[in-house]
Amino acid sequence: MPIKIPNSLPARTVLESENIFVMTEERATSQDIRPLRILLLNLMPTKIVTETQLMRSLSNTPLQIEIDLLQTSSYMPKHTSIQHLISFYHTFDEIKSKKYDGMIITGAPIENMEFEDVGYWDELCEIMEWAKHNVYSSFHICWGAQAGLYYHYGVPKYPLEKKLFGVFPHTPCRTNCPLLRGFDDVFYAPHSRHSEIHIEDVLRKPELELLSVSEEAGAYIIASRDGRQIFITGHPEYDPDTLASEYFRDLGKGLPIEIPKNYFTDNDPNKRPLDTWRAHAHLLYSNWLNYYVYQNTPFDLDHAPIE
C-alpha cells in the first residue's frame, strides 16, 4: 500500500528501509485517486515510535492512505520535541471542520488513573463525540479502547493486581465476522497494561459484540454491531523489541516487573524475543481498512453525512 506521509517525517526513513511503499506528497497529488483519510490521535509518550509502528501496520493493503497526526492541546507531551509536534501534529481546533474515513486512538500509560482525573479527558471526550458525525469508523487501542468503551457505552475498567505483560494466545468468538476474516483458530497478541475490562460488562451491552478473547488476557477484540467503533485491548502494532524495552526500562528503575510471558526465547531475557503476532496485526488492520472503512465510506466524503 502506498502510505502518504510528510516527506520529512522520521517514520519515512524507517519504513523505506523495510521496503514499505511510502508515497511523497508530490507524487500523491499527481494521482487521480481519493486516498483514505485516517486521523491518528497519538496519546503515547513515545510518539515517533508509535507513529512508525502504526504506519507499518497500515501498510499491507493496496489502498492509498493519507494520515493526519493529532495531539491534545490540553496536555503537552514531555518525551517528544516541540519541533516535531509543531512540524507534524495538528490540534483538534485545526482539524474539526474535516471529515475522516477512519480514526485511530492509541493507548496511554495511565491505566491506574480514573478517566476523569486524566488531564486531557474532557478534550478526549469532545473528540470522541465529534467523531460520531465526522469519522466513519474509529479504532481504539489498549487504554484508548478502555476510554472509548467507558465514554460510549459506560463499560468500566478494573485495576489488576499486577501488570498484564507478555504475548498471549487468543481465539475468535465468531467465524463469519469480516474483521476476523483469515484469522487462525489461535493467534497471538502483545498486552502491556495495569487494568482490564470484564467480559460480562461487555456482554450486558446489546450494542456491542465480543469478537475475540484470551483465557489469560480476557476480552481482546470488541466492536459495535454497526462497525463504527472497534476496541482492541492489546497492542498488535508493537515492534518485536517493544516489550523488551519496557521490561529493561522498568528493571533499571527498580520497579516490580516480571519477565513478559511467552516472549523471550526459552523465557530468557538474554535471548532475542520471538515475534509471533506480526501476521495477525497486519491482517487485523487490513481487514479494518478494507471492510469497515474503504467498503463503506462514500467517495465524496466532505459532503456526505456520517450518522
C-alpha positions in Angstrom: 0.0 0.0 0.0 1.3 3.5 -0.8 1.1 5.3 2.5 1.2 9.1 2.1 3.1 10.9 4.9 5.1 14.2 5.1 8.4 13.9 3.3 10.5 14.7 6.4 8.6 12.6 9.0 11.1 10.3 10.8 9.0 7.3 10.1 9.6 7.7 6.4 13.3 6.6 6.6 12.5 3.6 8.8 9.6 2.4 6.6 11.5 2.8 3.3 14.4 0.7 4.8 11.8 -2.0 5.3 10.8 -1.9 1.6 7.4 -0.4 2.5 6.0 1.8 -0.2 6.0 5.4 1.1 4.5 7.9 -1.2 5.7 11.5 -1.1 3.2 14.3 -1.1 4.3 15.5 -4.5 3.6 12.1 -6.1 0.3 11.6 -4.3 -1.1 14.8 -5.7 -0.5 13.6 -9.2 -2.6 10.5 -8.9 -6.3 10.6 -9.8 -7.5 8.8 -6.7 -9.0 9.7 -3.4 -6.9 8.3 -0.6 -8.5 7.1 2.7 -8.2 9.9 5.3 -7.1 8.5 8.6 -6.7 10.6 11.7 -4.2 9.3 14.3 -4.7 10.6 17.8 -1.4 9.7 19.4 -1.5 9.6 23.2 1.6 7.6 23.7 4.7 9.3 25.2 7.0 7.8 22.6 5.2 9.5 19.7 7.7 8.9 16.9 8.0 5.1 17.8 4.2 4.8 17.8 3.8 6.7 14.5 6.1 4.3 12.9 4.5 1.2 14.4 1.0 2.2 13.3 2.1 3.3 9.8 3.8 0.0 9.3 0.6 -1.8 10.5 -1.5 0.2 7.9 0.9 -0.6 5.1 -0.3 -4.0 4.0 -3.2 -3.3 1.6 -3.3 -1.8 -2.0 -5.2 1.2 -0.7 -3.7 4.7 -0.6 -3.9 6.3 2.9 -3.4 9.9 4.0 -2.6 10.3 7.7 -3.2 13.4 9.8 -1.4 13.3 13.2 -3.4 14.7 16.1 -2.3 15.7 19.6 -4.2 17.0 22.6 -3.9 20.7 23.3 -4.8 20.4 27.0 -1.6 18.3 27.7 1.9 19.0 26.5 3.9 15.8 25.9 7.3 15.6 27.8 9.0 12.9 25.7 8.7 14.4 22.1 10.4 17.5 20.9 8.3 20.6 20.4 9.7 21.0 16.9 8.4 17.5 15.9 5.0 18.4 17.3 4.9 21.7 15.5 6.1 20.2 12.3 3.8 17.2 12.0 0.9 17.4 14.5 -2.4 19.2 14.5 -4.7 20.2 17.3 -8.4 19.4 17.4 -9.3 23.0 16.6 -7.3 22.7 13.4 -9.0 19.6 12.0 -12.5 19.6 13.5 -14.0 21.0 10.3 -12.8 18.0 8.3 -14.2 14.5 7.9 -12.3 11.3 8.0 -12.8 7.7 6.8 -11.2 6.4 9.9 -9.5 7.4 13.2 -7.1 5.5 15.5 -6.9 6.4 19.2 -3.8 5.0 20.8 -3.2 3.7 24.3 -1.5 5.7 27.0 0.4 4.6 30.1 -2.2 5.9 32.6 -4.4 2.9 33.3 -4.1 3.4 37.1 -5.8 6.8 36.9 -9.5 7.3 36.9 -10.7 8.6 33.5 -12.0 11.8 34.9 -8.6 12.5 36.5 -6.7 12.4 33.2 -5.6 16.0 32.3 -7.0 15.8 28.7 -10.1 13.7 29.5 -12.6 16.5 28.6 -10.8 17.1 25.3 -10.7 13.4 24.5 -14.5 13.2 25.2 -15.0 16.1 22.8 -13.0 14.4 20.1 -14.9 11.1 20.6 -18.2 12.9 20.4 -17.1 14.8 17.3 -16.1 11.5 15.7 -19.6 10.2 15.7 -20.5 12.6 12.9 -17.1 13.2 11.3 -15.4 9.8 11.3 -16.8 6.7 9.7 -15.0 4.0 11.9 -12.8 4.6 15.0 -10.2 2.1 16.1 -9.2 2.2 19.8 -6.1 0.6 21.2 -5.4 -0.5 24.8 -6.2 2.4 27.2 -7.8 4.1 24.2 -10.1 1.1 24.0 -10.9 1.3 27.7 -11.6 5.0 27.4 -13.8 4.5 24.3 -15.8 1.7 25.9 -16.3 3.8 29.0 -17.3 7.0 27.2 -19.6 5.5 24.5 -21.1 2.6 26.5 -20.4 3.1 30.2 -18.2 -0.1 30.4 -15.8 0.4 33.4 -12.2 -0.7 33.8 -10.8 -2.5 36.8 -7.3 -2.4 38.3 -5.2 -5.6 38.1 -3.2 -7.0 41.0 -0.1 -7.0 38.8 0.7 -5.9 35.3 -0.6 -8.0 32.4 2.6 -8.3 30.4 3.5 -10.5 27.6 2.2 -12.2 24.4 -0.9 -14.3 24.9 -2.9 -16.7 22.8 -6.4 -15.6 21.7 -9.3 -17.3 20.0 -12.1 -15.8 17.7 -15.6 -15.8 19.1 -17.1 -15.8 15.6 -16.0 -17.3 12.3 -18.0 -15.1 9.9 -17.0 -11.6 11.0 -15.2 -9.5 8.4 -12.8 -8.1 11.0 -11.6 -11.6 11.8 -11.5 -12.9 8.2 -8.5 -15.1 7.7 -7.6 -15.4 11.4 -6.3 -18.7 12.7 -8.2 -20.6 15.4 -5.4 -19.5 17.8 -3.4 -16.3 17.3 -1.1 -14.2 19.5 -1.1 -10.5 20.5 1.0 -8.5 23.0 -0.5 -6.9 26.1 1.1 -4.4 28.5 -1.4 -2.9 30.9 -2.4 -2.5 34.6 -6.2 -2.6 34.2 -8.8 -4.7 32.4 -12.4 -4.7 31.3 -14.7 -7.6 32.3 -16.3 -9.8 29.7 -19.6 -9.8 31.5 -19.8 -6.0 31.3 -19.4 -6.2 27.6 -22.0 -8.9 27.2 -24.5 -6.7 29.0 -24.4 -4.1 26.2 -26.6 -5.2 23.3 -24.9 -2.6 21.0 -21.5 -4.4 21.5 -20.2 -7.7 20.1 -17.3 -9.7 21.7 -15.2 -10.9 18.8 -12.1 -12.4 20.4 -11.0 -13.5 23.9 -7.9 -14.8 25.7 -8.0 -17.2 28.7 -5.4 -15.1 30.5 -5.7 -11.7 28.9 -9.5 -11.6 28.8 -11.6 -9.7 26.2 -9.4 -8.7 23.3 -11.5 -7.5 20.3 -14.8 -5.8 20.8 -16.9 -4.0 18.2 -20.1 -2.1 17.9 -22.6 -4.0 15.8 -22.6 -1.3 13.1 -18.8 -1.5 12.9 -18.3 2.2 13.7 -16.4 1.5 16.9 -13.6 -1.1 17.2 -11.9 -1.7 20.5 -8.6 -3.7 20.8 -7.4 -4.2 24.4 -3.8 -5.1 23.5 -1.0 -3.8 21.3 -0.9 -5.7 18.0 1.1 -2.8 16.5 4.1 -3.3 18.8 7.5 -4.0 17.4 9.3 -7.2 18.3 11.5 -5.4 20.8 8.9 -3.1 22.4 8.1 -5.4 25.4 11.8 -6.0 25.9 12.4 -2.2 26.0 9.6 -1.8 28.6 11.0 -4.7 30.7 14.6 -3.5 30.8 13.4 0.1 31.4 11.4 -0.8 34.5 14.1 -3.2 35.7 16.6 -0.3 35.5 14.3 1.9 37.6 13.9 -0.8 40.2 10.2 -1.2 39.6 8.5 -4.6 40.2 8.3 -6.2 36.8 8.1 -9.8 35.7 9.6 -11.2 32.5 7.0 -10.8 29.8 5.2 -14.1 29.2 5.6 -16.1 26.0 8.1 -13.6 24.7 11.8 -14.2 25.1 13.3 -17.4 23.5 13.4 -20.0 26.3 12.0 -17.3 28.6 15.5 -16.0 28.9 15.8 -12.1 28.7 19.3 -12.6 27.4 17.9 -14.2 24.2 16.0 -12.5 21.5 12.2 -12.1 21.6 10.0 -14.2 19.4 7.8 -12.2 17.1 4.6 -14.4 17.0 2.0 -11.7 16.3 3.0 -9.7 13.2 0.9 -11.6 10.7 -2.2 -11.2 12.9 -1.5 -7.5 13.3 -1.3 -6.9 9.6 -4.4 -8.9 8.9 -6.4 -7.0 11.7 -5.5 -3.6 10.3 -6.0 -4.7 6.7 -9.5 -6.1 7.5 -10.5 -2.9 9.3 -9.3 -0.7 6.5 -11.0 -2.8 3.8 -14.3 -4.0 5.3 -15.1 -1.2 7.8 -13.6 1.8 6.1 -13.0 1.5 2.4 -16.0 -0.6 1.6 -18.4 1.8 3.5 -17.3 5.4 3.2 -18.5 7.5 0.3 -16.2 8.8 -2.4 -17.3 12.4 -1.7 -16.5 12.3 2.0 -16.6 16.0 2.6 -20.3 16.4 1.5 -21.8 13.1 2.6 -23.4 12.9 6.0 -21.9 10.5 8.6 -24.6 9.4 11.0 
